[in-house]
């Protein structure tokens, strides 16, 4: 039914407001309070705005001492609190003596908060000298004051409160089930995605916004700071997520200003861009307190691979690694570009970050790094550990190229070894051992099958039967264990160590490296330690994979020496 048919029109203070008919010469000027929320089901006719209105108007017409003064309608507001626009307007009118009677259909329409409902009915309304009537509950504070003091009133308020609690728990449970099914249930898709037109619980890539997301990750990996990325986006006139949503006509309630460091960081740390749904980041404190709180990371609901990724898992992990490093001391952060080594350099003695310093001379500019502890405390806590930037860069570049060359050599040697050994002596020996154990297992199983008939036919005593049964069952178990071991050894031998080895795969792709960058350091280097005197100690990633490849090559060399 349309609002016009109800004689209702829109107002600022309430979703609906009504011009009441001329007041009757009556003792009580009544405000009719009507409330409807989602929890009540807006399609249930018995609770609709129209039905409540008709019921209350009929009640007023049947009671001559009551005159209709105003309608107060909260459509779409929960009864769990009293922060409702029409209700607050009604209380303001009561304080101003515009009304002195409040009529509701029943206590549940008044509110579903046991404590607050009781406070209004037992303290506030009497203080305002307000007559209160709940038509269907038979409550009237003027004609029948005992109904207000009856135990049924707080009891019904408790029931109404419990109804809300029960509904809240069911809704939360239903939402969590859908989240665990990998269904997106948010109002707005993350920047870079949009809701699938055929399935609103599934995300698809929004190509225009996704291009901005890729640009953000690329700029950060290339060495820009978070604030540097934000400034770059603002300088280019790129719309922020809020501004972009507004430009698409979405009713997104947020300031549509420019990019900030918080916005950029939120994008850089969001797993949604690698195809994972991370939901339940925030939740309402309770059904009575409509304020959201952050949910601990371990309690969030994460479902992997629910949609197409915008960023590769490798790039995402590299970004997280960079974000975990301390880059606050970078002198170029104001320009938006971080030093190549920002967050990677540490003092070998105190473990604190190294700080970059620049000395400008008329004929040349020098850049060098010193221990941050020394800079703050001087010699009382640590020594200088100074090293010139160009010396450091040369040392790191030389070391990385050395290990890149090792990775290339390992790859070539292992491919040669694996190819040579596929049909070698070891392979033949393992095959022979496997065949022997399979024959032994088959023989023991055959004997086991024959033991019971011999026992039944009296050829074996019970003691002999049980002893032989245990003996050959143990023999079968030993054979099965050996077969499993030999097969595992054969598979490991056949697999060997190949180009899929993490050290080889990661380092060899940078063959011919001539210049350092932050994304290369992120992939290859764990930390760089500067010793007093300028020595450099580089801790590389993939250390275990390097040792595994080196050990495999050494073992194969020893086998070849024995053969020779």
N, C-alpha and C positions, 0 to 999 in steps of 0.2 A: 504494500500500500504506500503510495507516495506521501511525502510530508504535507503537501497541500490538502490532501483528503483528510488529514488529521487536524487541519487548522493550525499547523505548526510551521514556523519559519526559522531560518538560521540566525544565530546571534553570536557575539564574541565570547560571552561567558559560558555558554552551554551549547551543546550540539543542537539542541532545540530550545525554542522559547515560544511562549504562547501569550497572546493578548487575552487576558481573562475577561469573562463577561462582567458586566457591572456588578459590583459587590452588593450582596443582599444586606438588608438591615439585620445584622446578626451579631451575636456575641463574639464569635470566633472567625477570624480571617485566616483561611486555611491555605497552606502551601502543599500542593500534591507532589510528593517526591516519587519519581519513577527511575528505576535503574535496570539496565540490561547489559550483560557482558558476554564474552565468548564462552566463559565457563558455564553459562546457563543455556547456551544453544540458541542462537538468534532465529532459528526456524521453528522453535516450539511456540505455537500460538498462545498457549496459556501464560507465557512469560513475556510476550511481545509488548513493545511500547504501546501499541494500539489497545491491546486487551487490558493492560494495567490502567491506562487512561480512562477507558470506558467504565471499568469497575469502580474506580475512585470517584468519577463524576456521578455515577448512580448513587453511591453512598452519600455524597454531599447533598444531592437532590432529596434524599430521604430524611435528612436531618436539618430541620429548619434553623437551628441555632448556629449552623456552620455556613459560612459564605466562601465561595471560591475566590481566592485572591491571586494566586500565581501557580504556574507549573514549573517544576524543576526536574529536568530530564537529563540523566547521565547515560547516554547510549554508548556502549563499548568500554565501560569502566568496571574494573574488578571491585568486588566488595571487600577485599582483604585489607584495604586501608580507606581512609576518609579524605584523601587528597584528590577530590573530584571537583571539577569546576562548578557544576550546578549545585552540589551539596554545600560547597563553601559560599556560594552566592546566597543560598537559602539561609545559612547561619548568619551571614551579614545582614540579611533582611530581618531576621529574628532579633538581632541585636538592635536594629533600627526601629523596631516595633511595627514593621510593615506587616508581619504575620505573627500570630500567636498560637498557631495550631499546625502540626505536621501530620500528614496522613500518608501512609504507605500501604501497599497491598498486603505484605507480611514482613516479618522480621528479616528474612533473607534478602529482601529488596533494600532494606535499610542498610545492612552491612553483614559481612561474614567474618568479622574479626571479633572474637568473644570479648577480649579485654576492652577494645575501643567502643564497641557497641554498648557494653555495660557502663562505661564512663559517660557517654552521651546521655543514656536513658536515666541513669541514677544521679548524675551530678549536673551536667551542662543544661539539659532541658528544664529541670526544676529551677535552676538558677535564673534561666531566661523566662520562667513561668510559661513554658510552652506546653500546650496540650499535645499528647502523642497518641496516635491511633494506628494500630495495625489491623486492618479490616478482617482478613481471613483468620488471624490468630485470636480474634476477640479481645484485643487489648485496647483499653481506653483509659488514659490517666485521669480524665475528668469525670466521666460518668461512672466509671468502675475502677477506682484507684487501686483496689486490691489486686487487679490483674497485673499491675506493674510490679507488685511485691511478691507475686506468686513465683514459686520455684520453677514453673514452666518457662518463664522468660529467660533466665540464664541458661536453663537446660537447652532451649531451642537455639540460643546463641552458640552454645557449645557444639550442637549438631551442625549448625550452619558453618561454623569454623572448621569442624572436622571434615565436612564435605569438600571445602576448598583444599585442605591438606591432602585428602585422598586423590582429588583430581590432579593436584600438582605432582604428586608422586607418580601417578599413571602417565601423565604427559611427559615427565622427565624420562621415565623408563622407556616409553615408546620412541622418544627422540634418540636416546642412546642406542636402541636396537637399530634404528635406521642409520645412525652414524657408523656403527660397526659393520653394517652391510655395504659401506662405502658410498652411501647416498649423501649428496650435498644438501644441507637443509638450511643454509644461511639465506638471508634476505637478498644479499648482493654477492656476486662472484668476486673473487680476488682480482685485483688489477692485472690485466693480461688475459683474463678468461671471461666468458659469458656463459649463461645457462643455455643448455641445449634446447632448442625450440620444441623438440619431440620428447624430451625427458628433462623436466625442470630440476631434477635431482642429480644431473650429470653436467660436468663442466666441459666446455670446448674452447679452443684457443680463439681469442679475439686478436686477429692479425695486427691491427693498428696498435693496440696497447702492448701486445707481446713484443713488438719491435722495440719499444721503449725499455721493456724489462731486459731484453738481450743487450741493449746499449748500456744499461746500468751495470750489468755484470761485466761486460767487456771493459768499460772504463775503469772499474775498480780493479780488475785483474791487471790492467796495464800500468797501474801504479797511482791512480788517483785516490785521494782520501774520500771518506764519505761526504764530508762537507764540500769537497771539491767537485764531486759528482753532482751534488744538489745545486751548486752554483752554476755549473755547466748547463744543466737542464733548464734552469731559470733563464740563463743568458740566451739559450736557444728558443725560448718561448714554448717549451714543451708543457702541455697540460699536466698538472698533478693528478693523482687518482681521483680526488674529490672533484676537481674541475672537469676531468674527463667524463665522469659519471653524469655530472650536471649537463655537459654538452650533448650527451646522448638522451637527455630528457628523463633520466632516472631520478626518483624522489629520494635522493641521498642526503640525509641530514648531517652535514659537516661543512666546515669552512672550506670553500673552494679556492684557497690561497695557493701560493707557490710551493715548490719543493723544499723540504727541510731535511736535516740530517736524520731525524727520527723516521721519516717516510722512507728514505733510501735504505736505512738499516733494516726496517721492517721487511722490505722487499728482498734484500740480500740474505735474510735469515729464514725466509718462508719456504718450507718444504713443498708447498703446492706447486712450485715451479719445476720440480723433478718428478711430478706425477703422483705425489702423495697427498691425501686429504688429512689435514690436522684440524680436528674439530673439538669442541668443548674447551676452548681456550679461556672462556669466561662463563660464569654461571650466576644466577640470581641467588643471593644469600639465603632467602627463604620465601615461601609463598606470601608472607606478610611484609617482607622488606624487599622492595623492588629495586634494589641496588646490586649491581653486578660486582663480582670479585674475580680476580685472576685465578685460574686453576693451575696447580703445580704441573710441571711438564710430564712427570711420570703418570699423572692421572688423566692426561688428555687422550683422546681417541684418535689413533693414527691408523689409516688404512693405505697400504702402498699400492701403486700402480692402478689408480682409479681413473686416470685420464692421461691425455698426451702431455708429455713434458715440454717445457719451453727451454729449460737449461739442462745440460748434461749433468749426470751425477758427479762426474770427475770435476767439472768446473765448479759445481756447487760446493763440493768438499774442499777445493782449493780456496774458495772464498771464505769458508768457515775457518780454515787454518789461518788465513790472513787476519780475519777479524779477531782471532784469539791473541794476536800479538800486540805488544805495546808500541804504538806508533805516535804517542803524544808528544814525543820530543823532536819530531821531524821539523826542521827549519823551513821547509818548503810547503808546509801544510796550508799556509795562507794562500799560496798560489794554486792550491788544489792538487798539486802533484807531490807524492811522497818520494823520499829517497829510496833507491833500489834496495838498500839494506835495512830500511826502517823495520824494526821489530825482530830482526834476525841476529843482530850483534849483541853479544854479552861479554862482560868482563870475566876472564877466566878465573879470577880469584874471588871476587865478591858475588858474582853471578848477576849483578845489576846490568841494565841496558847501557850501551855505549851511546854517547851523544855526539852529534855532528857539529863541528865548529868551522866557521869560514873566516879567513884572514885575508883582507884585501890590501895589497901593496900596489904602488903606482905601476909597477912593471908586471905583476902577476897576482892572481888570486889563489890562495891555498885552501884546501879543504882537508880536514882531518877529524878523527874520532878520538874521544877520550872517555874514560870511565865516569859515569854520572855520579857515583859515590864520591870520587876524588873531586869532581867539580863542586859538589855541595859541601863536603867536609874537609877537602884538601888531604894532606897526608895522614890525618888522624885515623882514617878508616880504611883507605885503600890508596894505591899508587895510580899514576896517570894512565898507564897502558895505552899510550898514544900511538896512532898509526895513520899515515896519510891515506886519503881516500883512493888515490890512483894506485898506491902499492897494494892496498887491500883488494881492489877490483882485479888487479893483475893476478894476485895470489889465488883468489877464488876461481877466476876464469881458467887459470892453468890447472888447478886441481880438478875442476869439473871436466875439462877436456881429457884429462888423464883417465878418469873413470868412464867417460863416454867411450874412449878408445878401448878400454878393457871390456866394456859391454859388447862392442862390435866384435872384438877378438873372441870373447866367450861364445857369442852367437855362432860364429864360423866354426870354432872348434867343436862345440857340442853337436852341431848339425852333422859334422864329419864323424864324430864318435858314434852317434846314434845310428847313422846310416851303416857304419861298419859293423856294429854289434848286433844288428837285428837278427842275423843268422849265425852269430858267433858261437864260441864254445859254451859260454855261460847259458845261452838260450837253449842249446841242445841238452846240457846237463839238467837244467830245470825241467825240461820236457820229459826227460827220462825218469827223473824222480817223481814227477806227477803221475806218469803211467804206472810206475811200480806201486805207489800208494793206492791208486785206484784199483789195481789188481788185488792187492792185499785186502782192501775193504770188501771187494766183491766176494773173495774166498771166505772171509770171516762171516759175512752175512749168509752165505750158502750153508755153512756149518751150523749156524744158529737155527736155520729153518729145519734142519734135519734132527736136531737134538730132541725136540719135543716128541715126535713120533717114536724115536728110539726109547724114550722114557715111558711112554704109554704102552709100548710093546714089551716092556720088562727088560730091555737090553741094557738100560742104565738105572742105577738106584737113584733115589731122590737126591741124595747127597752129591752123587756124581753129576747129575743133571744140573743142579744149582751151581756147582763149582765151575763146570764147563760153560754154562750160560754166562756167568759173570766174566769169565776169562775172555770169551769172544765178543761180548758187548764192549768190554774195555778196548779190545783190539779194534773194533769198528770206530769207537770214539777217537782213538789215537790216529787212525788213518784219516778220519774226517778233519781233525785238527791240522795234520800235516798237509793235506790237500788244500785247505784254506790258506795256510801260510805260503805254500809254494805258488799258488795262484796270485796271491798278493805281491809276492816277490817278482813274479814274471811280469805282472802289470806295471810295477814300479820300474822294472828294468826296461820294458818296452817304452814306457813314457819318458824315462830318463829325465833330463832337464832340457827344456827347449826354449824357443823364442818367447814362450808365454811366461817365462820367469819374470817376476816383477822388476828386478834390477835390470835385466837385459832389455825388456820391452820399454821401460821408462827412460833409460839413459841413451840407448842407441839412436832414438829418434832425434836427438840433438847433435848428431854427428856433424862436426864442422862448426861448432858454436863459436861465434865471434864477439857477441855482445851479451851482457847480462840484462835481465829484466826481472821484475818482481814475480811474474807468473812462472818463470823458469826456476827461480829460487824456491818458490812455494812447492814446486813438484819435486825438486831434487835435494833440497837442503833442509835439515831439521833446525840447526842453530850454528852460528859461527862465533867462536870464542877467541878473544884477543888476549894474548899473554903479555906480560911486562917485557919490554924490549922490542915489541912489534911482531912477534911470531903469531901465526894464525893457525887455529885448530878448527877444522871443518867437520861437523857431524852430519853425515849424509843420511838420507832416507834409504829404504830398501836394503838395510845392512844385512838382515837375515837372508834375504834372497841372494845377495852377493856371495855370502859365505856358502850357501847351498850350492850355487853354481861352481864356485871354486873347488869345493870339496868333491863334487861329482867329477870334475875334470881330473883332479889329482888321483882319485880312486881308479879311474879308467887308465891313467898313465901307469899306475902300479901294476895293474892287471896285465898290461901290454909288456912291461918289463919282465914279469914272471914267465910269460909265454916265451919271450926271447931267450 
